[in-house]
Amino acid sequence: MSIGEVLGDARCRLGLSVSEVSRRTRIRAAIIWAIQQDDFSQCGGDFYARGHIRAIARAVGVDPAPLIEEYDATVRETEDVTSVVVLHPPSGTVRRGRIAWITALGLAVLAIVGWSAYHFASATGHPRGSTAVADTAPAHHQAGLSTPRPSPSPSPPSPSPSPAPPRPSPAPTHSTAPAVPRTVPVRSLKPVSVAAFGPGGTAQGDDPQHAGRAIDGHSGMAWLSDWYTTPAFGNLQAGTGLLLNMGRPVTITAVRIRLGGLPGADLQLRAGNVPALADLREVAGAWDAGVTVHMRPAAPVRARYVLIWFTRLPRDTSGTFRASVSDVSLEGQR
């Protein structure tokens, strides 16, 4: 198993969410999720990647030493070899680069010399000021001259070995930029159905007869979970929530959930194409939430089922703990 698979498997065995591991380690949930996918590009380098691996491993009860050795033997080794290739190119490449540079410099010097010679010759062949005025007078008015006035010498052509520097081509009169592709507009998505959902699926959901209140458009009526004596469901189960069925796979970009008035809820947004907790992966999360929650995945998610999964309950007005959802709206593309 890879580093990410080991950490993800240990977290699932303990029943911990990515959000809970994030609170324990103070590492952003997006980085934890990327590490579980063996993507260390968001860590900021080897030093931070090793520190994240150690912190996550301790939070989920795994020995970090073998994981650090695996990281150094695979990911870090690849990066070091790449750095050596970039910093120490082959000697032949350096030699060819120096020759090309010297050749380009010589051509530039020749071009400058030829351009200067051309303009100097042009200036001497066409005198200005008083000399130019005297040349326009008839030949017999010029004292001491008995021969006809010579014609002006033509300007010498530009030296062929050193052409003048090329001028930039004029800008085209029409646009040559490629056409920008049209983006598909994001719109509201309506679930086909909703069901109460527990750790064992829809058969164990809380208050199943009122699950439809979450998507009926009436914010005055809400779905309520069963009440519990502690925020952690009285240590009876790992969570509770609502499963939204979109009818077919859709692309989801954002979800807005209207909760009760008191903060304290921890919840996850899970998505997938199979209505089972193990097959619905976490794509966003929120904690200590209340009133209205806006959840947006790091990238658009393609899925048929969307699960609003509470892992910690807020306190209600009776002193017990329960979840409340009065409205759910989704945005994306069909």
Helices and strands as residue ranges (DSSP letters): H 3-14, H 18-25, H 29-36, H 46-59, H 64-71, I 72-76, H 77-87, H 91-125, H 130-135, G 139-141, E 187-189, E 193-197, G 202-204, G 208-214, E 223-224, G 233-235, E 240-259, E 265-272, G 277-279, E 281-289, E 292-295, E 301-312, E 324-333
